[in-house]
Amino acid sequence: MKKRKAAHRRKKNTIALLYHYVPEEITDKYFSAEHALVDNQTDEIVDYMHRLFRRRGYRVQIIKVEPDDLSNLKKLKADFVFNLVDSKAMELQIARVLGRLKIPYSGSSFEAIQTSNNKLRTKRLFQKSQLPTPNYSFIRMTDRISRRLVPGKFPVIIKPAFEHCSIGITDRSIAQNYQQFKEIIRSLRKSHRQGLLAEEFIPGKELQVTVLETPNQTVALPIAEIAFKGKSKNKWNIYGFDEKWSKHLPVYKSCHFVAPPKQLKSDIDTQIKKDSIRAFYALGLRDYGRFDLRYNPKAHQWYFLEANANAGFDPHPRDAMTASIKAHGMTLDDFVLQIVRNSIH
């Protein structure tokens, strides 16, 4: 009887689900058409987490923020904040605020998110930590286009240096000669108005590695490899904007991830995972993170491309992180709850 009363009196922890919303009337102020598409994709995951935490006995508070209105943060009264804000317009602003509050929150710090959103800074940290990454050059808006900007042998991939969510990356981002190189630079400068990163393109497999940190250990989950069903494929085998977001295109419906990869030797698999854990700490990540890599099977060499400090959640099995979680013998529920337990249990 006493045990029952004690359990009844035990305080339920409150989890705040913090997410972003951008009203349609102000999207032009903050977003390109690509941003408008990718940065309002949180409704489904908010609903999923709301139901999950309620089932597990938590109280749930839902906090919505907008680029011009963060006033709902004043209502925040929780034991833990699950940070689902990954909009470019607000991600860093919210991370800075969370760092000042005395409330535990999910994911990485402001500094780590700032680093992962900056492809140039990320590349430099990969190099400093002796993690393999393709040869590259940084192309400023004011640089005159010349052959000295070509980072190595063609093909070369060119992408915006300060974007996320594959924005600015398509199968048309890869130059096979100098003329194409110049044309892609001009096009991206016009559409994105920012510095560009040019990398030697690595032929082979596109991989993603999810790292999960717990109080007892940090593990790299089974590697996920991009794959395509049927005839709709990306000829370069990359996970670009269309493969990730353009739901109306056949290539989106064809694209998915397989975990673990097919035909990846166990010693290579092990070393990639070890390097991914090193990369996790080299970039100052916390709780969880995801890395994008390329693997050249002929050279038996892997290369780190980017880091995702505040990677989005997607219950759909086609998602790379979800595929890796399942291959690890976990459910997405397990993964999400572990992130909470890292801080409040």
C-alpha positions in Angstrom: 0.0 0.0 0.0 2.8 2.4 0.9 4.6 1.7 -2.4 1.4 2.5 -4.3 1.0 5.8 -2.5 4.7 6.7 -3.1 4.3 5.9 -6.8 1.1 8.0 -7.0 2.9 10.9 -5.4 5.9 10.7 -7.7 6.2 13.8 -9.8 5.7 13.3 -13.5 8.4 14.9 -15.6 7.3 17.4 -18.2 8.8 17.4 -21.6 8.5 20.4 -23.9 8.4 19.8 -27.6 9.9 22.9 -29.1 9.3 23.3 -32.8 9.2 26.0 -35.5 6.5 27.3 -37.9 6.9 29.9 -40.6 3.7 31.6 -41.7 3.1 31.6 -45.4 3.0 35.4 -45.6 6.6 35.8 -44.4 8.3 32.9 -46.2 9.7 35.3 -48.9 11.4 37.3 -46.2 13.4 34.4 -44.8 13.4 31.6 -47.4 14.0 30.5 -50.9 11.5 28.1 -52.4 13.7 25.3 -51.2 13.8 26.6 -47.6 10.0 27.0 -47.7 9.6 23.4 -48.6 12.1 21.8 -46.0 11.7 24.1 -43.0 8.0 23.4 -42.2 8.2 19.6 -42.0 7.8 19.2 -38.2 4.1 18.6 -37.7 4.3 14.8 -38.1 7.2 14.3 -35.7 5.7 16.6 -33.1 2.5 14.5 -33.2 4.6 11.3 -33.0 6.6 12.5 -30.0 3.5 13.9 -28.2 1.8 10.5 -28.4 5.0 8.7 -27.4 5.7 10.7 -24.3 2.1 10.6 -23.1 2.1 6.8 -23.4 5.3 6.7 -21.3 3.8 8.7 -18.5 5.3 12.1 -19.2 3.5 15.4 -19.2 3.9 17.2 -22.6 4.1 20.9 -23.3 4.1 22.0 -27.0 5.9 25.2 -27.7 5.7 26.7 -31.2 8.1 29.5 -32.3 8.1 31.7 -35.4 10.9 33.8 -36.9 9.3 37.1 -35.8 7.7 35.8 -32.6 9.5 33.8 -29.9 7.1 34.9 -27.2 5.9 31.4 -26.6 9.3 30.6 -25.0 8.0 32.6 -21.9 5.5 29.8 -21.4 8.2 27.2 -21.1 7.8 25.2 -17.9 9.4 21.8 -18.3 12.0 19.5 -17.0 13.4 18.8 -20.4 13.2 20.4 -23.8 13.2 18.3 -27.0 14.6 20.7 -29.6 13.0 20.1 -32.9 13.9 23.5 -34.4 16.0 23.0 -37.5 14.8 25.9 -39.6 17.7 28.0 -40.9 15.9 31.1 -39.9 15.7 30.1 -36.2 18.0 27.2 -35.5 21.0 29.1 -34.2 18.8 31.7 -32.4 16.9 28.9 -30.5 20.1 27.0 -29.7 21.6 30.1 -28.2 18.5 30.7 -26.0 18.5 27.0 -24.8 22.1 27.3 -23.9 21.3 30.1 -21.5 18.3 28.4 -19.8 18.8 26.1 -16.9 16.7 23.4 -18.5 18.3 20.2 -20.0 17.6 20.0 -23.7 18.2 17.5 -26.5 21.0 17.6 -29.1 24.0 19.7 -29.5 25.0 23.1 -28.3 24.9 26.4 -30.2 28.6 26.1 -31.1 28.2 22.6 -32.5 25.2 23.5 -34.6 26.9 26.6 -35.8 29.9 24.4 -36.9 27.8 21.8 -38.7 25.9 24.5 -40.6 29.3 25.8 -41.9 30.7 23.3 -44.4 34.0 25.1 -44.5 34.5 25.0 -40.8 33.4 21.4 -40.7 36.0 20.5 -43.4 38.8 22.2 -41.4 37.9 20.3 -38.3 37.8 17.0 -40.2 41.3 17.8 -41.4 42.6 18.9 -38.0 41.4 15.6 -36.5 43.0 13.6 -39.4 39.6 12.3 -40.6 39.6 11.6 -44.4 37.7 14.2 -46.4 37.8 15.1 -50.1 40.2 17.7 -51.4 38.3 21.0 -51.7 38.5 24.7 -52.4 36.4 27.6 -51.0 35.0 30.0 -53.6 34.1 33.4 -52.3 31.4 35.5 -54.0 34.2 38.0 -55.0 36.6 35.4 -56.4 37.3 35.5 -60.1 36.6 32.1 -61.6 39.8 30.5 -62.6 41.4 27.0 -62.9 43.1 27.5 -59.5 39.7 27.1 -57.9 39.4 23.5 -59.2 40.3 21.3 -56.1 41.7 18.4 -58.1 40.8 16.1 -60.9 37.3 16.2 -62.4 34.5 15.3 -61.7 34.0 18.0 -59.0 30.9 18.7 -57.0 30.1 22.3 -56.1 27.6 23.3 -53.3 26.6 26.2 -51.1 28.9 26.4 -48.1 26.4 27.6 -45.6 23.2 25.5 -46.2 21.7 22.4 -44.8 19.2 19.7 -45.8 20.9 19.2 -49.2 19.8 22.6 -50.4 21.6 23.6 -53.6 22.7 20.0 -54.2 21.4 18.1 -57.3 22.7 15.8 -60.0 23.5 19.1 -61.9 26.0 20.1 -59.1 28.7 17.9 -60.5 31.1 19.3 -63.1 32.9 16.9 -65.5 35.1 19.6 -67.1 36.1 23.2 -66.6 33.4 24.7 -68.7 30.7 23.0 -66.5 32.6 24.1 -63.4 32.3 27.7 -64.4 28.6 27.4 -65.3 27.7 25.7 -62.0 29.5 28.4 -60.0 27.6 31.2 -61.8 24.3 29.4 -61.4 24.8 28.8 -57.6 26.0 32.3 -57.0 22.9 33.7 -58.6 20.5 31.4 -56.7 22.1 31.3 -53.3 24.2 34.4 -52.9 26.9 32.9 -50.7 30.4 31.3 -50.8 30.6 27.8 -52.4 32.5 24.7 -51.6 34.1 22.7 -54.5 35.1 19.1 -53.7 36.7 16.3 -55.6 33.8 14.0 -56.3 34.2 10.5 -54.8 32.7 7.8 -57.0 31.0 4.9 -55.2 28.6 4.6 -52.3 26.8 7.4 -50.4 26.7 6.5 -46.7 25.2 8.0 -43.6 26.3 7.1 -40.1 24.2 7.9 -37.0 26.1 8.2 -33.6 24.2 7.8 -30.3 25.7 9.0 -27.1 24.5 7.5 -23.7 25.9 8.0 -20.2 27.6 4.6 -20.5 28.9 4.5 -24.0 28.9 6.2 -27.4 28.0 3.9 -30.4 27.9 4.3 -34.1 24.7 2.6 -35.3 24.8 0.3 -38.4 25.8 2.3 -41.5 23.0 3.3 -43.9 23.6 3.2 -47.7 21.5 5.1 -50.3 19.7 2.8 -52.7 17.2 3.2 -55.5 14.3 1.0 -56.6 13.5 0.4 -60.3 14.7 2.7 -63.1 14.5 6.0 -61.3 18.0 6.6 -60.1 20.4 9.5 -59.5 23.3 8.8 -62.0 25.9 10.1 -59.5 24.4 8.0 -56.6 24.1 11.1 -54.3 21.4 12.1 -51.8 20.5 15.5 -53.2 17.6 17.9 -52.7 15.2 16.0 -55.0 16.0 12.6 -53.5 15.3 14.0 -50.1 12.4 16.4 -50.5 10.7 16.4 -54.0 7.9 14.0 -53.2 6.3 14.5 -56.6 9.3 13.1 -58.5 9.9 9.4 -59.3 13.5 9.6 -57.9 12.1 10.6 -54.5 9.8 7.6 -54.5 12.7 5.4 -55.6 15.2 6.6 -53.1 15.6 4.9 -49.8 18.4 3.7 -47.4 19.6 0.2 -46.6 21.2 -0.7 -43.3 23.7 -2.2 -43.0 25.2 -1.7 -46.5 25.6 -4.5 -49.0 29.1 -5.6 -49.9 31.0 -3.5 -47.3 33.8 -5.5 -45.7 33.6 -5.9 -42.0 37.0 -4.2 -41.3 36.0 -1.2 -43.4 32.6 -1.0 -41.6 34.3 -1.1 -38.2 36.8 1.6 -39.1 34.2 3.9 -40.5 32.2 3.6 -37.3 35.3 4.3 -35.2 36.1 7.4 -37.3 32.4 8.6 -37.0 32.7 8.5 -33.2 35.9 10.5 -33.4 34.2 13.0 -35.7 31.3 13.3 -33.2 33.6 14.5 -30.5 35.9 16.5 -32.8 32.9 18.7 -33.8 31.6 18.9 -30.2 28.3 17.0 -30.8 26.1 15.7 -28.1 23.4 13.1 -27.6 23.1 12.2 -31.3 24.4 13.2 -34.7 24.6 12.0 -38.3 27.5 12.1 -40.8 27.4 12.0 -44.6 30.2 10.1 -46.2 31.3 8.7 -49.6 33.0 5.4 -50.0 35.1 4.4 -53.0 35.1 0.6 -53.1 38.0 0.4 -55.6 40.3 2.4 -53.4 38.8 1.0 -50.2 38.7 4.5 -48.8 35.9 6.5 -47.1 35.6 10.3 -46.9 33.6 12.5 -44.5 31.5 15.2 -46.3 29.3 16.8 -43.7 27.9 16.6 -40.2 24.4 17.1 -38.9 24.4 18.2 -35.3 20.6 18.6 -35.0 19.5 16.0 -37.4 15.7 15.8 -38.0 13.6 12.8 -37.0 11.5 10.9 -39.5 9.4 7.8 -38.5 9.3 6.7 -42.2 11.5 3.6 -42.8 13.1 5.2 -45.9 14.9 7.7 -43.6 18.6 6.9 -43.1 18.6 7.4 -39.3 15.4 5.4 -38.9 16.9 2.6 -41.0 20.1 2.5 -38.9 18.1 2.5 -35.6 16.1 -0.4 -36.8 19.2 -2.3 -37.9 20.7 -1.7 -34.4 17.7 -3.6 -32.9 16.1 -0.5 -31.5 12.9 1.3 -32.3 12.6 5.0 -32.9 10.8 5.1 -29.6 13.9 3.6 -27.9 16.2 6.1 -29.6 14.1 9.2 -28.6 13.6 8.0 -25.0 17.3 7.4 -24.6 18.0 11.0 -25.5 15.6 12.1 -22.7 17.2 9.6 -20.3 20.6 11.1 -21.0 19.5 14.2 -19.1 16.7 13.6 -16.7 17.2 10.2 -15.3 
